[in-house]
């Protein structure tokens, strides 16, 4: 029998012996001037504690002991804070020749360990670094990047992921193109030799995400996308700072902690999120119900993760292609983001009975077609979800049976498929739509 305590100590010892956390603290905080004035963004207080201190303490709890702070603007403030709170325990570095989140790493290359974490200082998080490092090490790649769904994907750099969860392409923030909600969170794990794959020049500024990583991808080096539902929020705007403070006050952040088996909601798509139609083969026929954005926002606000699990046999039947499916997913993400809402993750089964989909494989594909509970169980295992506490909202007997098999509470909403309800399985609740279903969940 494995001694978990000894294993934990071994992993913690391994992390602390090789691991370095590089925290980039050079931001100007221009958008926050009205509330922080002439003060470092990293030193904004949440719950009366400087954010930089919160980051350091969480990293220490994860076994990290070696720290390097890359500074530029407000250098003296950062140094003064570290000296006051941590004596001379940590190293700060300011490079006069290389700029930006990518350039500063190159400038500090002599201070870097062989492997290290990279963290932006304008993140408030409750994140399990040990599992991130463990998962990244298994992938044996040059670079790893934490990604998640957030409520502002258009204002975020997002990624396109292949079937093995490696990044194929990075889509820049504030572009007009449709994109799926897999946003770069600002936490990375790197091997030092990734710096060899980019030609840095003095006095030029290089952004890690938009300049350096695309070049690594072009040179066919693998970058692992580690997707999480844990609490990671950037506070680049005043509204985001207010939202973080509300979340802290409401004591909801703990719901998303890695070791907390949380309540979640699994959603069918057609008939629950959008109008049921045999013509849903393209964007023109994809009509989202009006109350969906409000229902999802309620779940997000209460830190209840939500996932889509959907049978999409049209792929196997060649009724539509993968590009059309991706556009529909992107349209839904865009629609929700306009109300500051988001779906945490999703799985889709592209098969139909004996007809197997033979096209391009995607990271969000599953071989388990409902009423098989495979998609639900896969997401629950990935994100440490408590099935007993969780719900499925569906509009068909297949949804309800899949939920029952997985051990979920089940909610059936009205739709045209109600007449095709053939399996003798009674839902836990019946209601009219997704919004009223979420209201039931919030009362339990």
BAFIKE-21053 format. One record per residue (C-alpha): residue number from 1; residue in one letter; x, y, z. Coordinates in Angstrom, 1 decimal, m for minus. Layout:
BEGIN
NUM, a, X, Y, Z
...
***
This chain:
BEGIN
1, x, 0.0, 0.0, 0.0
2, x, 1.3, 3.5, m0.9
3, x, 2.2, 5.7, 2.0
4, x, 0.6, 9.0, 0.8
5, x, 2.3, 11.1, 3.5
6, x, 5.7, 9.8, 2.4
7, x, 4.9, 10.3, m1.2
8, x, 3.7, 13.9, m0.5
9, x, 7.0, 14.7, 1.3
10, x, 9.0, 13.2, m1.5
11, x, 7.2, 15.3, m4.1
12, x, 7.5, 18.4, m1.9
13, x, 11.2, 17.8, m1.4
14, x, 11.7, 17.3, m5.2
15, x, 9.8, 20.5, m6.0
16, x, 11.7, 22.6, m3.4
17, x, 15.1, 21.2, m4.5
18, x, 14.7, 22.1, m8.2
19, x, 12.0, 24.7, m8.4
20, x, 12.3, 28.4, m8.7
21, x, 9.4, 30.8, m8.9
22, x, 10.1, 33.8, m11.1
23, x, 7.5, 36.6, m10.4
24, x, 7.4, 39.4, m13.0
25, x, 6.6, 42.6, m11.2
26, x, 7.5, 45.2, m13.8
27, x, 4.0, 46.4, m14.8
28, x, 3.1, 50.1, m14.8
29, x, m0.6, 49.6, m13.8
30, x, m1.7, 52.4, m16.1
31, x, m5.4, 51.4, m16.0
32, x, m5.4, 51.4, m12.2
33, x, m3.9, 54.8, m11.6
34, x, m7.1, 56.2, m10.2
35, x, m7.1, 53.8, m7.3
36, x, m3.4, 52.9, m6.8
37, x, m1.8, 56.2, m7.7
38, x, 2.0, 56.0, m7.7
39, x, 2.2, 52.5, m6.3
40, x, 3.2, 49.1, m7.6
41, x, 0.3, 47.0, m8.9
42, x, 1.8, 43.9, m7.2
43, x, 1.3, 45.6, m3.8
44, x, m2.5, 46.1, m4.1
45, x, m4.1, 44.7, m1.0
46, x, m6.8, 42.0, m0.9
47, x, m8.3, 41.3, 2.5
48, x, m5.6, 43.6, 4.0
49, x, m2.8, 41.6, 2.6
50, x, m0.5, 42.7, m0.3
51, x, m1.1, 40.5, m3.4
52, x, 2.6, 39.8, m3.7
53, x, 2.6, 38.4, m0.2
54, x, m0.4, 36.2, m1.0
55, x, 1.4, 34.8, m4.0
56, x, 4.6, 34.1, m2.0
57, x, 2.8, 32.3, 0.8
58, x, 0.8, 30.1, m1.5
59, x, 4.0, 29.2, m3.5
60, x, 5.8, 28.4, m0.2
61, x, 2.9, 26.1, 0.8
62, x, 3.4, 24.3, m2.5
63, x, 7.1, 23.6, m1.6
64, x, 8.7, 26.5, m3.5
65, x, 11.6, 28.1, m1.6
66, x, 13.7, 29.8, m4.3
67, x, 12.3, 33.1, m5.6
68, x, 13.4, 35.6, m8.2
69, x, 11.6, 38.9, m8.7
70, x, 12.0, 40.7, m12.0
71, x, 11.4, 44.4, m11.5
72, x, 11.3, 47.6, m13.6
73, x, 8.8, 50.2, m12.7
74, x, 8.5, 50.7, m8.9
75, x, 11.7, 48.8, m8.3
76, x, 12.3, 50.4, m4.9
77, x, 8.8, 49.7, m3.7
78, x, 9.1, 46.0, m4.4
79, x, 12.6, 45.8, m2.9
80, x, 11.4, 47.7, 0.2
81, x, 8.4, 45.4, 0.6
82, x, 10.5, 42.2, 0.3
83, x, 13.2, 43.5, 2.7
84, x, 10.5, 44.4, 5.3
85, x, 8.6, 41.1, 5.1
86, x, 11.2, 38.6, 4.1
87, x, 14.6, 40.1, 5.1
88, x, 17.2, 39.2, 2.4
89, x, 15.7, 35.9, 1.6
90, x, 14.9, 36.6, m2.1
91, x, 16.7, 38.0, m5.2
92, x, 15.5, 40.9, m7.3
93, x, 16.8, 41.7, m10.8
94, x, 16.4, 44.7, m13.0
95, x, 17.7, 44.5, m16.6
96, x, 18.4, 47.8, m18.4
97, x, 18.8, 46.2, m21.8
98, x, 15.9, 43.8, m22.3
99, x, 12.2, 44.7, m21.8
100, x, 8.8, 43.1, m21.7
101, x, 7.7, 39.9, m20.0
102, x, 9.8, 37.9, m22.5
103, x, 12.8, 40.2, m22.6
104, x, 13.2, 40.4, m18.8
105, x, 13.5, 36.6, m18.6
106, x, 16.3, 36.6, m21.1
107, x, 18.0, 39.4, m19.3
108, x, 17.9, 37.5, m16.1
109, x, 19.0, 34.2, m17.6
110, x, 22.1, 33.9, m15.4
111, x, 19.8, 33.9, m12.4
112, x, 17.5, 31.3, m13.7
113, x, 17.4, 27.6, m12.6
114, x, 17.1, 24.8, m15.1
115, x, 13.4, 24.6, m14.4
116, x, 11.2, 27.4, m13.0
117, x, 7.7, 28.7, m12.7
118, x, 6.8, 32.1, m14.2
119, x, 4.0, 34.1, m12.6
120, x, 2.6, 37.5, m13.3
121, x, 2.3, 39.6, m10.2
122, x, m1.1, 41.0, m11.1
123, x, m2.9, 37.7, m10.5
124, x, m4.9, 36.8, m7.4
125, x, m5.1, 33.0, m7.1
126, x, m5.7, 29.9, m5.0
127, x, m3.9, 27.4, m7.2
128, x, m2.3, 24.0, m6.7
129, x, 1.2, 24.4, m8.2
130, x, 2.3, 20.9, m7.2
131, x, m0.2, 19.3, m9.5
132, x, 0.6, 21.7, m12.3
133, x, 4.3, 20.9, m12.0
134, x, 3.6, 17.2, m11.9
135, x, 1.3, 17.3, m15.0
136, x, 3.8, 19.4, m16.9
137, x, 6.7, 17.1, m16.0
138, x, 4.8, 14.1, m17.4
139, x, 4.4, 15.8, m20.7
140, x, 8.2, 16.3, m21.0
141, x, 7.8, 19.5, m23.0
142, x, 9.8, 22.7, m23.1
143, x, 7.1, 24.9, m21.8
144, x, 3.7, 24.7, m20.1
145, x, 1.0, 27.2, m19.8
146, x, m2.1, 27.4, m17.5
147, x, m5.3, 28.1, m19.4
148, x, m8.8, 28.5, m18.2
149, x, m12.2, 29.9, m19.2
150, x, m12.8, 33.5, m18.0
151, x, m15.4, 36.2, m18.3
152, x, m13.4, 38.3, m20.8
153, x, m12.0, 36.0, m23.5
154, x, m12.0, 38.8, m26.1
155, x, m9.7, 40.9, m23.8
156, x, m7.4, 37.9, m23.2
157, x, m4.8, 36.0, m25.2
158, x, m6.4, 32.6, m25.9
159, x, m5.1, 29.3, m27.4
160, x, m6.1, 26.6, m29.9
161, x, m5.3, 23.2, m28.4
162, x, m4.6, 19.9, m30.3
163, x, m5.9, 16.5, m29.3
164, x, m3.0, 15.9, m26.9
165, x, m3.4, 19.3, m25.2
166, x, m0.5, 21.0, m26.8
167, x, m0.9, 24.5, m28.1
168, x, m1.2, 24.9, m31.8
169, x, m1.7, 28.6, m32.0
170, x, m2.1, 31.7, m29.8
171, x, m4.8, 34.2, m30.6
172, x, m4.1, 37.7, m29.4
173, x, m6.4, 39.7, m27.2
174, x, m8.8, 42.4, m28.6
175, x, m9.0, 40.8, m32.1
176, x, m12.3, 40.6, m34.0
177, x, m11.9, 36.9, m34.8
178, x, m14.1, 34.3, m33.2
179, x, m12.2, 32.2, m30.6
180, x, m12.9, 29.5, m28.0
181, x, m12.6, 30.4, m24.4
182, x, m9.3, 28.9, m23.4
183, x, m7.5, 32.0, m22.0
184, x, m3.9, 32.1, m20.9
185, x, m4.0, 32.6, m17.2
186, x, m0.5, 34.1, m16.6
187, x, 1.2, 31.1, m14.9
188, x, 3.8, 29.0, m16.7
189, x, 6.4, 26.3, m16.1
190, x, 9.5, 26.4, m18.2
191, x, 12.8, 24.8, m18.9
192, x, 15.6, 27.4, m19.2
193, x, 16.7, 26.3, m22.7
194, x, 13.4, 27.6, m24.2
195, x, 15.3, 31.0, m24.3
196, x, 17.5, 29.5, m27.1
197, x, 14.6, 29.4, m29.5
198, x, 14.2, 33.2, m29.7
199, x, 16.6, 35.8, m30.9
200, x, 16.5, 38.6, m28.3
201, x, 18.0, 42.0, m29.2
202, x, 19.0, 44.7, m26.8
203, x, 16.7, 47.7, m26.1
204, x, 13.7, 45.9, m27.8
205, x, 10.6, 44.8, m25.9
206, x, 9.4, 41.2, m26.2
207, x, 6.1, 39.9, m24.8
208, x, 6.3, 36.3, m23.5
209, x, 2.9, 35.3, m24.9
210, x, 2.7, 37.2, m28.2
211, x, 6.4, 37.3, m29.3
212, x, 8.3, 34.4, m27.7
213, x, 5.8, 31.5, m27.5
214, x, 4.6, 31.7, m31.1
215, x, 8.3, 31.4, m32.2
216, x, 8.7, 28.3, m30.1
217, x, 5.6, 26.8, m31.7
218, x, 6.9, 27.6, m35.2
219, x, 10.0, 25.7, m34.4
220, x, 7.9, 22.6, m33.5
221, x, 8.6, 22.7, m29.8
222, x, 5.7, 21.5, m27.7
223, x, 3.9, 23.8, m25.3
224, x, 1.5, 22.0, m22.9
225, x, m1.9, 23.6, m22.1
226, x, m2.9, 22.8, m18.5
227, x, m6.6, 23.6, m18.2
228, x, m8.0, 24.3, m14.7
229, x, m11.1, 25.6, m13.0
230, x, m9.2, 26.8, m9.9
231, x, m9.4, 30.5, m8.9
232, x, m7.0, 32.6, m11.0
233, x, m8.0, 36.2, m11.6
234, x, m6.0, 39.0, m13.2
235, x, m6.7, 42.4, m11.8
236, x, m5.8, 44.6, m14.8
237, x, m8.9, 46.7, m14.5
238, x, m10.7, 48.4, m11.6
239, x, m13.8, 46.3, m12.1
240, x, m11.8, 43.1, m11.8
241, x, m10.3, 44.3, m8.5
242, x, m13.8, 44.9, m7.2
243, x, m14.9, 41.5, m8.3
244, x, m12.0, 39.8, m6.5
245, x, m12.8, 41.6, m3.3
246, x, m16.5, 40.6, m3.6
247, x, m15.4, 36.9, m4.1
248, x, m13.2, 37.1, m1.0
249, x, m15.9, 38.7, 1.1
250, x, m18.5, 36.1, 0.0
251, x, m16.1, 33.3, 0.9
252, x, m16.8, 31.4, m2.3
253, x, m13.2, 31.0, m3.6
254, x, m12.7, 27.8, m1.5
255, x, m15.3, 26.1, m3.8
256, x, m12.7, 26.0, m6.6
257, x, m9.8, 24.9, m4.5
258, x, m8.0, 21.8, m6.0
259, x, m8.6, 19.6, m2.9
260, x, m12.2, 20.7, m2.3
261, x, m14.6, 18.2, m3.9
262, x, m17.0, 20.8, m5.3
263, x, m20.6, 20.9, m6.5
264, x, m20.8, 21.3, m10.3
265, x, m23.5, 21.5, m13.0
266, x, m23.4, 19.5, m16.2
267, x, m25.4, 20.8, m19.1
268, x, m26.8, 19.3, m22.3
269, x, m26.6, 21.8, m25.2
270, x, m29.4, 21.4, m27.8
271, x, m32.7, 22.1, m26.1
272, x, m31.2, 23.5, m22.9
273, x, m28.8, 26.2, m24.1
274, x, m30.1, 26.7, m27.6
275, x, m33.3, 25.9, m29.5
276, x, m33.7, 22.3, m30.5
277, x, m33.6, 21.9, m34.2
278, x, m32.7, 19.3, m36.8
279, x, m31.1, 22.2, m38.8
280, x, m28.4, 23.0, m36.2
281, x, m25.6, 22.5, m38.8
282, x, m24.3, 26.0, m39.0
283, x, m24.2, 29.3, m37.1
284, x, m27.4, 30.7, m38.8
285, x, m29.5, 28.0, m37.2
286, x, m27.9, 28.2, m33.7
287, x, m30.3, 30.3, m31.5
288, x, m29.4, 30.7, m27.9
289, x, m32.2, 31.0, m25.4
290, x, m32.5, 34.5, m23.8
291, x, m32.1, 33.4, m20.2
292, x, m29.0, 31.3, m20.7
293, x, m26.5, 34.0, m20.1
294, x, m28.2, 35.0, m16.8
295, x, m28.4, 31.3, m15.6
296, x, m24.7, 30.7, m16.3
297, x, m23.7, 34.0, m14.7
298, x, m25.5, 32.9, m11.5
299, x, m23.4, 29.7, m11.4
300, x, m20.2, 31.6, m12.1
301, x, m21.0, 34.2, m9.4
302, x, m21.5, 31.4, m6.8
303, x, m18.3, 29.6, m8.0
304, x, m20.2, 26.5, m9.2
305, x, m18.3, 25.1, m12.2
306, x, m20.4, 24.3, m15.2
307, x, m19.7, 22.0, m18.1
308, x, m21.4, 21.1, m21.4
309, x, m21.7, 17.4, m22.2
310, x, m23.3, 17.0, m25.6
311, x, m23.9, 14.3, m28.2
312, x, m23.1, 15.8, m31.7
313, x, m23.8, 12.8, m34.0
314, x, m24.0, 15.3, m37.0
315, x, m20.2, 15.0, m37.2
316, x, m20.4, 11.2, m37.8
317, x, m23.2, 11.7, m40.3
318, x, m21.3, 14.4, m42.2
319, x, m24.1, 16.9, m41.6
320, x, m21.5, 19.5, m40.5
321, x, m17.8, 19.7, m40.0
322, x, m15.4, 20.4, m37.2
323, x, m14.9, 24.0, m38.3
324, x, m18.6, 24.7, m38.1
325, x, m18.8, 23.1, m34.7
326, x, m15.9, 25.3, m33.4
327, x, m17.6, 28.4, m34.7
328, x, m20.8, 27.5, m32.8
329, x, m18.8, 26.9, m29.6
330, x, m17.1, 30.3, m30.2
331, x, m20.4, 32.1, m30.8
332, x, m21.7, 30.7, m27.5
333, x, m18.5, 31.8, m25.6
334, x, m18.8, 35.3, m27.1
335, x, m22.5, 35.5, m26.2
336, x, m21.9, 34.6, m22.6
337, x, m18.8, 36.8, m22.3
338, x, m21.0, 39.9, m23.1
339, x, m22.8, 39.2, m19.8
340, x, m19.5, 38.3, m18.0
341, x, m20.3, 34.6, m18.0
342, x, m18.5, 31.5, m19.2
343, x, m18.7, 27.7, m19.5
344, x, m15.7, 26.1, m17.6
345, x, m15.2, 23.2, m20.0
346, x, m17.0, 20.9, m22.3
347, x, m16.9, 17.4, m23.9
348, x, m18.6, 16.3, m27.1
349, x, m19.3, 12.9, m28.5
350, x, m19.1, 13.0, m32.3
351, x, m20.3, 9.4, m32.9
352, x, m23.7, 8.0, m33.7
353, x, m24.6, 4.4, m32.6
354, x, m22.6, 2.2, m35.0
355, x, m21.4, 5.1, m37.1
356, x, m18.0, 6.4, m35.9
357, x, m16.7, 9.8, m36.6
358, x, m13.5, 9.4, m38.6
359, x, m12.4, 13.0, m39.0
360, x, m9.9, 15.1, m37.1
361, x, m9.6, 14.4, m33.4
362, x, m10.0, 17.2, m30.9
363, x, m9.1, 17.6, m27.2
364, x, m12.8, 18.0, m26.4
365, x, m13.9, 14.8, m28.0
366, x, m15.2, 11.8, m26.1
367, x, m16.1, 8.3, m27.2
368, x, m18.9, 8.1, m24.6
369, x, m22.3, 8.9, m26.1
370, x, m25.1, 9.6, m23.6
371, x, m26.8, 7.8, m21.9
372, x, m23.3, 6.5, m21.1
373, x, m22.0, 8.7, m18.3
374, x, m18.5, 8.7, m19.6
375, x, m18.3, 12.4, m20.5
376, x, m19.5, 13.3, m17.0
377, x, m17.1, 11.0, m15.2
378, x, m14.2, 12.2, m17.3
379, x, m14.8, 15.8, m16.4
380, x, m15.4, 14.9, m12.8
381, x, m12.1, 13.1, m12.5
382, x, m10.2, 15.8, m14.3
383, x, m11.5, 18.6, m12.1
384, x, m12.1, 16.7, m8.8
385, x, m15.9, 17.1, m8.9
386, x, m18.2, 15.6, m6.3
387, x, m20.8, 13.7, m8.3
388, x, m23.0, 13.3, m5.2
389, x, m23.3, 17.1, m4.9
390, x, m23.6, 17.8, m8.6
391, x, m26.5, 18.1, m11.1
392, x, m27.2, 17.6, m14.7
393, x, m29.7, 19.8, m16.6
394, x, m31.1, 18.1, m19.7
395, x, m34.1, 17.9, m22.0
396, x, m34.1, 14.2, m22.9
397, x, m34.3, 10.7, m21.3
398, x, m30.7, 10.1, m22.4
399, x, m29.5, 13.1, m20.3
400, x, m31.4, 12.0, m17.2
401, x, m30.2, 8.4, m17.5
402, x, m26.6, 9.5, m18.0
403, x, m26.9, 11.7, m14.9
404, x, m28.5, 8.9, m12.8
405, x, m25.7, 6.5, m13.8
406, x, m23.1, 9.0, m12.8
407, x, m24.8, 9.6, m9.4
408, x, m26.0, 13.1, m10.1
409, x, m29.2, 14.9, m9.2
410, x, m31.1, 15.4, m12.4
411, x, m33.3, 18.2, m13.7
412, x, m35.5, 17.8, m16.8
413, x, m36.4, 21.0, m18.7
414, x, m39.3, 21.3, m21.2
415, x, m38.4, 21.0, m24.9
416, x, m39.7, 19.3, m28.1
417, x, m37.9, 16.1, m27.1
418, x, m40.2, 15.6, m24.2
419, x, m42.5, 13.6, m26.5
420, x, m39.7, 11.2, m27.3
421, x, m39.1, 10.4, m23.6
422, x, m38.9, 6.6, m23.8
423, x, m36.6, 5.4, m21.0
424, x, m38.4, 4.8, m17.7
425, x, m36.3, 7.0, m15.5
426, x, m37.7, 9.8, m13.4
427, x, m35.7, 13.0, m13.0
428, x, m35.1, 14.5, m9.5
429, x, m36.8, 17.7, m10.7
430, x, m38.8, 19.0, m13.6
431, x, m38.9, 22.7, m14.6
432, x, m39.4, 25.0, m17.6
433, x, m35.9, 26.1, m18.5
434, x, m32.2, 26.4, m17.6
435, x, m32.8, 29.6, m15.5
436, x, m35.4, 28.0, m13.3
437, x, m33.2, 24.9, m13.1
438, x, m30.3, 26.9, m11.8
439, x, m32.6, 28.6, m9.2
440, x, m33.4, 25.1, m7.9
441, x, m29.7, 24.2, m7.6
442, x, m28.9, 27.4, m5.7
443, x, m31.6, 26.6, m3.1
444, x, m30.2, 23.2, m2.4
***
